């Protein structure tokens, strides 16, 4: 679990850094399209895809834990108890 969290954290930080690089590159080129801005945007796109993959991996872990919690209980589990897991991952595709 710790590995998934670290992966998600690293992917997020790289994504934020790539976004900052796009803004800095655009600002330094007076918002003109240059090879540097194109490279920054391409890097940003790759980091976004990596971040989305890390989010998917984290969601799989959450779903797995959720399934184990409900499968290993001998008493009825209220769905509201499990619902907290559904709100822990942000879906940027919505």
C-alpha positions in Angstrom: 0.0 0.0 0.0 2.8 2.4 0.8 4.3 1.8 -2.6 1.1 2.8 -4.3 0.8 5.9 -2.2 4.5 6.8 -2.9 3.9 6.2 -6.7 0.8 8.4 -6.6 2.6 11.2 -4.7 5.6 11.1 -7.1 3.4 11.1 -10.2 1.4 14.0 -8.8 4.5 16.1 -8.0 5.9 15.4 -11.5 2.6 16.5 -13.0 2.5 19.7 -11.0 6.2 20.4 -11.9 5.4 19.8 -15.6 2.5 22.2 -15.4 4.7 24.9 -13.9 7.3 24.2 -16.6 4.6 24.9 -19.3 3.7 28.2 -17.6 7.3 29.2 -17.3 8.2 28.3 -20.8 5.1 30.1 -22.2 6.0 33.2 -20.2 9.6 33.2 -21.3 8.6 33.0 -25.0 6.0 35.8 -24.7 3.3 33.2 -25.2 4.6 32.3 -28.6 4.7 28.7 -29.8 8.3 27.5 -29.9 10.1 24.2 -29.8 10.6 24.7 -26.0 6.9 25.3 -25.4 6.0 22.2 -27.6 8.5 20.1 -25.6 7.1 21.4 -22.3 3.5 20.6 -23.4 4.6 17.1 -24.5 6.2 16.5 -21.2 3.1 17.8 -19.4 0.9 15.3 -21.5 3.2 12.4 -20.5 3.1 13.4 -16.9 -0.7 13.7 -17.0 -0.9 10.1 -18.4 1.4 8.8 -15.7 -0.6 10.6 -13.0 -3.8 9.1 -14.4 -2.3 5.6 -14.4 -1.1 6.1 -10.8 -4.7 7.2 -9.8 -6.0 4.1 -11.5 -3.6 1.9 -9.6 -4.6 3.6 -6.3 -8.3 3.1 -7.2 -7.6 -0.6 -7.8 -6.0 -0.8 -4.3 -9.0 0.9 -2.7 -11.4 -1.4 -4.5 -9.4 -4.4 -3.4 -9.4 -3.3 0.2 -13.1 -2.5 0.0 -13.8 -6.0 -1.3 -11.7 -7.6 1.4 -13.5 -5.6 4.1 -16.9 -6.6 2.9 -15.9 -10.3 2.2 -14.4 -10.8 5.6 -17.2 -9.6 7.8 -19.7 -11.8 9.4 -22.1 -9.0 10.1 -23.9 -6.8 7.5 -21.8 -3.9 6.3 -23.5 -0.6 5.8 -22.6 0.8 2.4 -22.1 4.2 4.0 -19.2 2.7 6.0 -17.5 1.7 2.8 -18.4 4.9 0.9 -15.5 6.8 2.4 -13.2 5.0 0.1 -15.0 6.2 -3.0 -14.2 9.8 -2.1 -10.5 9.3 -1.6 -9.5 9.4 -5.3 -10.1 12.4 -7.5 -11.3 11.7 -11.0 -10.1 14.4 -13.3 -12.0 13.0 -16.3 -15.4 14.2 -15.0 
